[in-house]
Amino acid sequence: MKKYLFAGISAPAVSLLLLCAPPSFALKAEYLPIAGQAAAPVPLSGGGARPLREVASGRALVKFSSGLSSSSKRDLLNSAGFKLVRELDLIGWSVVGLPAGMSVASALPVLGALPGVLSAVPSGVYRAEKIPHDPYLADQYGLVKADVFRAWDFETGFSTRVTVAVLDTGIDGSHPDLSPKLSGVSQFFDPDNSGARAPNDPPTPACSHATNVAGVAAAATDNHYGVAGMSWGAGLLSLKVFNDADCFADCTDKAGTDSCRTDDVTIISAIDYAAGLQDSPSTGKIVINMSLGQGTPCGAPLQLAADNAAGRGLVLTASAGNSPAGVDSPANCLNVIPVGATDINDNIAAFSARGSEMQARGVTAPGVSIFTAAPGPGYTYESGTSLAAPLVAGLAALIISARPALTSSGVGYFIRISADDLGAGGPDPIYGSGRVNAYKAMLFIVNGNASAFTPETSQPKAYAFPNPYDPGAGPLSFIVPDEISGANLEISIYTSEGEKIKSVFGRTWDGRNEAGRTAASGVYVFYMKTEKGRAKGKFALLR
């Protein structure tokens, strides 16, 4: 099912506010247990930790007894090694500076015990909640599952220049959600001529695949157009390794049996080219995404190319494969992160490859019914580990943007250690280290641990009746929970596999999909949103 957006308008630039580097006097922070929690944090284990509150370092708020003059407060604080920074006259509290090196946790009980002090509390830290303005954001469930919205509060990809090199079928460089993101000079490596290289700039697609992939990793975001990419700031580089003459638009074979294909020589040529661009002014740091594969072991020449690229600091991600048999090459090469696919319910996709490489260094990401860019320009739902891998490539770009000194193995480590374990405990051949969690990864990168991690607040439950529902008996009605009752109601209905069926803008549904046909029997999930919040529910349809 495809949805196309035609608008002949160029995407506006991302707000300059996001491009500004943080000042040298940036606010420092630390963590304290939330009221009612035990004092010592619990280390991250099995996807959870005791929630902590982020507070400003080096300061506290103090309430003194009435009648104390500012000079008396200053003398009292100085005698204990503290400093009166200023008075908040309207509320009757004082800002107190802590001695160098003293933590807020250590300072609060000392301040609270001083004569004349009624209360001493930390100064909580707040962040701008970055929600991009892309009209199809509600269709991108993968961003919700990977906890990307909270990750963007820490990093959107503009702190360090990073480029995602899409080693694939060629990006549609005219797509309004992708053309503003192109970095460097995109290239074509001809598989019919031993990988001979020629510029392909702006890039052209041999078929739709690379455009789908690029939209997931780094579509232009917060531009009031189309979809959001995992990394707002990452550039895109098209490394086209398929020939136009060999592929139909849907990437099926044009010239004959198995014609839409490439080979080791061509892939190695593209990897080597990208490795030579690492840290160049046009691309900065590079992440290579390879959403392609074949069910063979990693050959020695391809392994050497991956090793060389990783040694230069490039991060390589690859689709694990769309067969539940072993992990494909190049995902099974060392120094490459293999990525499997999960659905909207965090179940492993039936087609997602399994194997020892997943257990050793792999992760999973949403890869079923992913809404993304398509040539045309347009947008479409696609499935496969090919769609899961670029989400991880985009996450790698966010991590590198925040911590550019990390090695490629360091980036892979943070991706794995922050993933949500969906298996039986610990890495396994099916889920790898788990489904990626971008927010938890950012906590590790910024704070050195994820002790402040709290799961997303569970959504209120919504209901539909009658349940089971027979479309022939009349409309299905939805009950909006009181907590989110408000204007601008939208209800999006999905199959249990994550394929979107219909969006409705009222409290009833006639049982028909976007094509006007009655939906098939099965279990359906629906997501309800208003100006006051979101809710989730489920119902069965029986025809």
C-alpha positions in Angstrom: 0.0 0.0 0.0 1.5 3.3 -1.1 0.6 6.9 0.0 2.0 9.7 -2.2 2.6 13.3 -1.3 3.0 15.8 -4.1 3.8 19.3 -3.2 6.3 21.0 -5.6 7.8 22.9 -2.7 11.3 22.8 -1.3 11.8 21.8 2.3 12.6 24.7 4.6 15.9 24.6 6.4 16.0 23.2 10.0 15.9 25.9 12.6 19.2 27.6 13.1 18.7 27.3 16.8 19.4 23.6 16.5 22.7 24.3 14.7 24.2 26.4 17.4 27.0 24.8 19.4 26.4 24.6 23.1 28.3 27.4 25.0 31.4 26.5 27.0 29.5 27.3 30.2 26.8 24.7 29.5 24.8 23.6 32.5 26.2 20.5 34.3 23.9 17.9 35.7 23.8 14.9 38.0 21.2 12.5 39.3 19.3 12.1 42.6 16.8 9.4 43.5 13.2 10.4 43.1 11.3 11.0 46.3 10.2 7.7 47.8 13.0 5.8 46.2 16.0 4.2 48.0 19.1 6.3 47.9 21.4 4.1 45.9 20.7 3.7 42.2 20.1 0.2 40.8 22.4 -0.6 37.9 20.7 -1.2 34.5 19.9 -4.9 34.2 17.4 -6.5 31.9 16.1 -3.2 30.5 15.2 -1.3 33.7 16.6 0.8 36.4 15.4 2.7 39.4 14.3 6.1 38.1 16.4 9.1 39.1 15.8 12.9 38.8 18.2 15.0 36.8 19.4 18.1 38.7 21.8 21.0 38.2 25.3 20.5 39.6 26.9 23.1 41.8 23.8 24.7 43.2 20.7 24.3 45.4 17.6 26.2 46.4 17.4 27.0 50.1 14.4 28.4 52.2 15.6 30.4 55.3 13.6 31.4 58.3 11.8 34.7 57.9 13.6 37.7 59.3 17.1 36.6 58.3 18.9 39.4 56.4 20.9 38.7 53.2 24.1 39.4 55.1 23.2 36.9 57.8 22.4 34.3 55.2 25.7 35.0 53.4 27.7 34.7 56.6 26.0 31.5 57.6 26.6 29.9 54.2 30.2 31.1 54.0 31.0 29.6 57.4 30.0 26.2 56.0 31.8 26.6 52.7 28.8 27.6 50.6 28.0 30.9 48.8 24.9 32.9 48.5 24.5 33.4 44.7 21.3 35.5 44.7 17.9 35.9 46.3 14.7 34.9 44.5 12.7 37.7 46.2 9.3 37.0 44.8 9.2 33.4 46.1 11.3 33.9 49.2 14.0 31.3 48.4 17.8 31.7 47.8 20.1 30.2 45.2 23.2 28.7 46.9 26.5 27.8 45.3 28.2 24.6 46.4 31.9 24.2 47.1 33.9 22.9 44.1 33.6 19.2 43.7 30.7 18.8 46.2 27.8 16.8 44.8 24.2 18.0 45.2 23.4 14.7 47.0 26.2 15.5 49.6 25.3 19.1 49.9 21.5 18.9 50.6 21.7 17.3 54.1 24.5 19.7 55.1 22.5 22.7 54.0 19.3 21.3 55.6 21.1 21.0 59.0 22.3 24.7 59.1 20.6 26.9 61.7 17.9 29.0 60.2 17.4 26.8 57.1 13.9 25.4 56.7 14.4 23.5 53.5 17.1 22.7 50.9 16.1 21.2 47.5 17.9 20.6 44.2 17.4 22.7 41.1 15.7 20.3 38.6 16.9 20.1 35.0 14.5 20.5 32.1 15.0 20.0 28.4 13.2 21.3 25.3 10.9 18.5 24.2 11.7 18.2 20.5 8.8 17.0 18.5 9.3 17.4 14.8 6.7 18.9 12.5 6.5 16.2 9.9 2.9 15.4 8.7 3.4 11.6 8.5 5.0 11.3 11.9 2.0 9.5 13.3 2.5 6.7 10.7 6.1 6.0 12.0 5.5 3.6 14.9 9.1 2.5 14.7 10.2 5.8 16.2 7.9 5.2 19.2 9.0 1.7 19.7 12.7 2.7 19.7 12.0 5.6 22.2 13.4 8.1 19.7 11.4 11.2 20.8 13.1 11.3 24.2 16.5 10.6 22.6 16.0 13.8 20.5 15.8 15.8 23.7 19.6 15.0 24.1 20.8 14.9 20.5 19.3 15.4 17.1 22.5 14.9 15.1 23.8 18.5 14.6 26.6 18.4 17.2 29.1 16.7 14.9 29.0 16.3 11.1 28.0 12.7 10.3 26.9 11.2 7.0 25.0 7.9 6.5 26.4 6.3 3.3 23.6 4.3 1.8 25.3 1.4 -0.1 22.3 0.3 -2.1 20.3 0.8 -5.3 20.8 4.6 -5.5 18.8 7.3 -3.6 16.3 9.4 -5.5 18.1 12.7 -5.2 15.0 14.7 -6.3 12.9 13.6 -3.3 12.1 16.7 -1.2 12.7 14.8 2.1 16.1 13.5 0.9 17.7 16.1 -1.4 18.4 18.6 1.4 20.4 15.9 3.2 22.8 14.9 0.4 26.5 15.3 1.4 29.6 14.9 -0.8 29.4 13.6 -4.3 27.2 10.5 -4.7 28.7 7.7 -6.8 27.7 4.8 -9.1 29.8 1.6 -8.9 28.9 -0.4 -12.0 28.5 -4.1 -11.2 28.5 -4.9 -14.9 31.9 -3.3 -15.2 33.8 -4.7 -12.2 32.6 -1.9 -9.9 34.0 0.9 -12.0 33.2 4.2 -10.3 31.6 7.3 -11.8 29.9 10.3 -10.2 26.1 10.0 -9.9 25.3 13.5 -8.5 22.5 14.2 -7.8 21.9 10.5 -7.3 19.4 8.5 -9.3 17.7 5.3 -8.3 18.0 2.0 -10.1 14.9 1.1 -8.1 13.0 2.1 -5.0 15.0 0.3 -2.3 17.7 2.9 -1.4 15.2 5.7 -1.2 13.1 3.6 1.3 16.3 3.0 3.3 17.5 6.6 3.2 14.1 7.9 4.5 14.4 5.7 7.6 17.9 6.8 8.5 18.0 10.5 7.8 15.0 12.0 6.0 14.8 15.8 6.5 13.1 16.3 9.8 11.1 19.1 11.4 10.5 20.5 7.9 6.7 20.3 7.8 7.0 17.8 5.0 6.7 14.0 4.8 8.4 11.8 7.4 11.1 12.1 10.1 14.5 10.5 9.9 16.2 8.9 12.9 19.0 11.5 12.7 17.9 15.1 11.9 21.4 16.3 11.3 23.1 13.4 9.5 23.8 13.9 5.8 23.2 11.2 3.1 25.6 9.8 0.6 24.3 7.6 -2.2 26.7 4.7 -3.1 24.8 3.1 -5.9 25.9 -0.5 -6.6 23.1 -1.7 -8.9 22.7 -0.9 -12.6 19.6 0.9 -13.9 19.5 -1.5 -16.8 19.2 -4.5 -14.5 16.3 -3.5 -12.3 12.6 -2.6 -12.6 11.3 0.2 -10.3 10.3 -2.3 -7.6 13.8 -3.9 -7.7 12.7 -7.0 -9.6 14.8 -8.3 -12.4 14.6 -6.4 -15.7 17.1 -7.9 -18.1 16.6 -11.6 -17.2 16.8 -14.1 -14.4 18.6 -12.6 -11.3 19.7 -9.5 -13.2 19.0 -6.9 -10.4 22.0 -7.8 -8.4 25.6 -6.7 -7.4 28.7 -8.5 -6.2 31.6 -8.5 -3.8 33.9 -6.4 -6.1 31.3 -3.7 -6.4 30.5 -3.6 -2.7 34.2 -3.6 -1.7 34.8 -0.7 -4.1 32.0 1.3 -2.5 33.2 0.5 1.0 36.7 1.6 0.2 35.5 4.8 -1.4 33.5 5.7 1.8 36.5 4.8 4.0 38.6 7.3 2.1 36.1 10.0 2.9 36.1 9.5 6.7 36.6 12.9 8.4 36.5 14.8 5.1 34.9 18.3 5.2 32.1 17.2 2.9 31.0 14.2 5.0 32.6 14.2 8.4 32.2 10.9 10.2 30.6 8.1 8.1 28.2 5.3 8.9 27.7 2.8 6.1 24.3 1.0 5.8 24.1 -2.1 3.6 20.5 -3.3 3.3 21.5 -6.1 0.9 22.8 -9.6 1.3 23.1 -13.2 0.2 23.1 -16.4 2.2 26.8 -17.2 2.1 29.7 -16.8 4.6 31.6 -13.5 4.6 34.4 -13.8 2.0 37.9 -12.9 2.9 38.1 -9.8 0.6 34.8 -8.4 1.9 36.0 -9.0 5.4 39.2 -7.1 4.8 37.2 -4.2 3.4 35.0 -4.2 6.5 38.0 -4.4 8.8 39.7 -1.5 7.0 36.7 0.7 7.2 36.1 -0.1 10.9 39.7 0.6 11.6 39.3 4.0 10.2 36.4 4.6 12.5 33.5 4.0 10.2 30.4 2.2 11.6 28.9 -0.5 9.3 25.3 -1.7 9.7 23.6 -4.4 7.5 20.3 -6.1 7.2 20.5 -9.6 8.8 18.4 -11.1 6.0 14.8 -11.9 5.1 14.9 -15.7 5.8 14.8 -17.3 9.2 17.9 -19.3 8.3 21.4 -18.0 9.0 22.5 -14.3 8.9 23.4 -13.1 5.4 26.6 -11.6 4.2 27.8 -8.8 4.6 25.8 -8.7 8.0 27.7 -11.9 9.1 31.1 -10.2 8.6 33.1 -9.1 11.7 33.0 -5.4 12.4 29.5 -5.2 10.9 26.3 -4.8 13.0 23.7 -7.3 11.8 20.1 -6.0 12.3 17.0 -8.1 12.5 13.4 -6.9 12.3 10.6 -6.6 14.9 6.9 -5.7 14.4 4.6 -3.1 16.1 4.2 -5.5 19.1 7.9 -6.1 19.6 7.6 -9.7 18.2 10.4 -10.9 15.9 9.3 -10.8 12.3 8.7 -14.2 10.8 11.2 -13.4 8.0 14.0 -12.1 10.2 17.2 -14.0 10.0 18.6 -15.8 13.1 22.1 -16.9 13.9 25.2 -16.8 16.1 26.2 -13.4 14.6 23.0 -11.9 16.0 23.9 -13.2 19.5 27.5 -12.0 19.2 27.0 -8.4 17.9 23.4 -8.0 16.5 20.3 -6.0 17.5 16.8 -5.7 16.2 14.7 -2.7 15.1 11.2 -2.2 13.8 11.1 -3.5 10.2 7.4 -4.5 9.5 5.2 -2.0 7.7 7.6 0.9 8.0 6.4 4.1 6.5 9.1 5.8 4.5 10.2 7.8 1.4 9.6 6.3 -2.1 10.7 7.6 -5.5 8.2 9.7 -7.3 8.4 11.5 -4.9 6.1 9.7 -2.6 5.8 7.6 0.6 5.1 3.9 1.1 4.9 1.1 3.6 7.7 -1.4 3.3 8.8 -4.4 5.3 12.1 -6.3 5.8 15.3 -6.3 7.7 16.3 -3.8 5.0 14.1 -1.2 6.8 15.4 -2.1 10.3 19.1 -1.7 9.5 18.9 2.0 8.5 17.1 2.9 11.8 20.2 1.5 13.6 22.5 3.4 11.2 20.6 6.6 12.1 21.0 5.8 15.8 24.8 5.2 15.2 24.9 8.7 13.6 23.2 10.2 16.7 25.7 8.5 19.0 28.7 9.7 16.9 27.3 13.2 16.8 27.2 13.3 20.6 30.5 11.4 21.1 32.7 11.8 17.9 35.8 10.3 19.6 34.1 6.9 19.9 35.6 4.0 17.9 33.4 1.9 15.6 33.4 -0.9 18.2 32.5 1.6 20.9 29.4 2.8 19.0 28.3 -0.9 18.5 28.8 -1.5 22.2 26.5 1.4 23.2 23.9 0.3 20.7 23.9 -3.2 22.2 24.1 -2.4 25.9 21.2 0.1 25.6 18.9 -2.3 23.7 15.7 -3.6 25.3 16.1 -7.3 25.9 13.1 -9.1 24.2 14.4 -12.6 24.6 14.9 -14.9 27.5 17.6 -12.7 29.1 20.8 -11.6 27.5 21.9 -11.7 23.9 20.3 -14.6 21.8 20.4 -15.7 18.2 16.9 -14.3 17.5 16.8 -10.8 18.9 20.5 -10.3 19.4 21.0 -7.9 22.3 17.4 -6.7 21.9 15.4 -4.0 20.1 17.3 -0.8 20.0 16.3 2.0 22.5 17.6 5.4 21.4 16.8 7.2 24.6 18.6 4.7 26.7 21.6 4.9 24.4 21.7 8.7 24.8 21.6 8.3 28.6 24.7 6.1 28.4 26.4 8.5 26.0 25.7 11.7 27.9 25.7 10.4 31.5 27.9 7.3 31.4 25.0 5.1 32.6 21.3 4.7 32.2 20.4 4.9 35.9 17.9 7.7 35.0 16.0 5.5 32.6 12.3 5.2 33.1 10.0 3.4 30.7 7.6 5.5 28.7 4.5 6.2 30.7 1.9 3.6 29.8 -0.9 4.9 27.7 -4.5 4.8 28.9 -6.5 1.9 27.5 -9.1 2.7 24.9 -12.0 0.4 24.0 -14.1 -0.4 20.9 -17.5 -2.0 20.7 -19.0 -4.3 19.7 -16.0 -6.6 20.1 -15.8 -8.9 18.2 -17.0 -6.6 15.4 -18.9 -7.6 12.3 -18.8 -4.8 9.6 -22.1 -6.1 8.2 -23.9 -5.2 11.4 -23.1 -1.5 11.4 -20.2 0.8 12.5 -17.6 0.1 15.2 -17.7 2.7 18.0 -14.6 3.9 19.9 -14.6 5.0 23.6 -12.2 7.9 24.3 -10.7 7.6 27.8 -11.4 10.6 30.0 -7.7 11.3 30.5 -7.3 12.3 26.8 -10.8 13.6 26.0 -10.3 16.6 23.8 -10.3 18.1 20.3 -8.6 16.9 17.1 -9.4 13.2 17.6 -7.6 10.9 15.2 -7.8 7.1 15.4 -5.3 5.0 13.4 -6.1 1.3 12.9 -3.4 -1.3 12.2 -3.3 -5.1 11.7 -1.6 -7.0 14.5 1.4 -7.3 12.1 1.7 -3.5 12.0 0.2 -2.7 8.6 -1.9 0.5 8.7 -5.5 0.0 7.6 -7.2 3.4 8.0 -7.2 6.6 9.9 -10.6 8.0 11.0 -11.3 11.4 12.5 -14.4 10.5 14.6 -15.6 8.0 17.0 -16.9 5.4 14.5 -15.5 3.2 11.7 -17.3 1.4 8.9 -14.9 -1.5 8.7 -13.4 -0.4 5.4 -9.7 0.2 4.6 -8.2 3.1 2.7 -9.1 1.4 -0.6 -12.8 1.3 0.4 -12.8 -2.5 0.8 -14.0 -4.3 3.9 -11.1 -5.2 6.1 -10.2 -8.9 6.5 -11.0 -10.9 9.7 -8.4 -10.7 12.3 -7.1 -8.9 15.4 -6.6 -5.1 15.0 -4.7 -2.6 17.2 -5.8 1.1 17.2 -4.0 4.2 18.4 -6.1 7.1 19.5 -4.8 10.7 19.9 -6.2 14.1 20.8 -4.8 17.4 21.8 -4.6 16.0 25.4 -2.8 12.7 24.8 -2.8 9.2 23.3 -4.4 5.9 24.1 -4.2 2.4 22.7 -6.7 -0.4 22.2 -7.5 -3.7 20.5 -10.4 -5.4 18.9 -11.3 -8.5 16.8 -13.0 -8.2 13.4 -15.1 -11.2 12.2 -16.7 -11.3 8.8 
